[in-house]
């Protein structure tokens, strides 16, 4: 679900719970089960992006060491 929301945002789309659910291939109810509010979904997407960035950065540093 997070990856689908991330792709949708990256494509310049307006993120709503409905568009996020559709992009993830789940129902809005299914999305709301995991992320009861749009703010929680956005926070989870940002956390996911930060973790991926940190992981990629650490890999670059490791290669150069």
Secondary structure in CASP SS format (residue, H / E / C, confidence):
PFRMAT SS
TARGET T0000
AUTHOR 0000-0000-0000
METHOD secondary structure of the structure
MODEL  1
X C 1.00
X H 1.00
X H 1.00
X H 1.00
X H 1.00
X H 1.00
X H 1.00
X H 1.00
X H 1.00
X H 1.00
X C 1.00
X C 1.00
X C 1.00
X C 1.00
X C 1.00
X C 1.00
X H 1.00
X H 1.00
X H 1.00
X H 1.00
X H 1.00
X H 1.00
X H 1.00
X H 1.00
X C 1.00
X C 1.00
X C 1.00
X H 1.00
X H 1.00
X H 1.00
X H 1.00
X H 1.00
X H 1.00
X H 1.00
X C 1.00
X C 1.00
X C 1.00
X H 1.00
X H 1.00
X H 1.00
X H 1.00
X H 1.00
X H 1.00
X H 1.00
X H 1.00
X H 1.00
X H 1.00
X H 1.00
X H 1.00
X H 1.00
X H 1.00
X H 1.00
X H 1.00
X H 1.00
X H 1.00
X H 1.00
X H 1.00
X H 1.00
X H 1.00
X H 1.00
X H 1.00
X H 1.00
X H 1.00
X H 1.00
X C 1.00
END
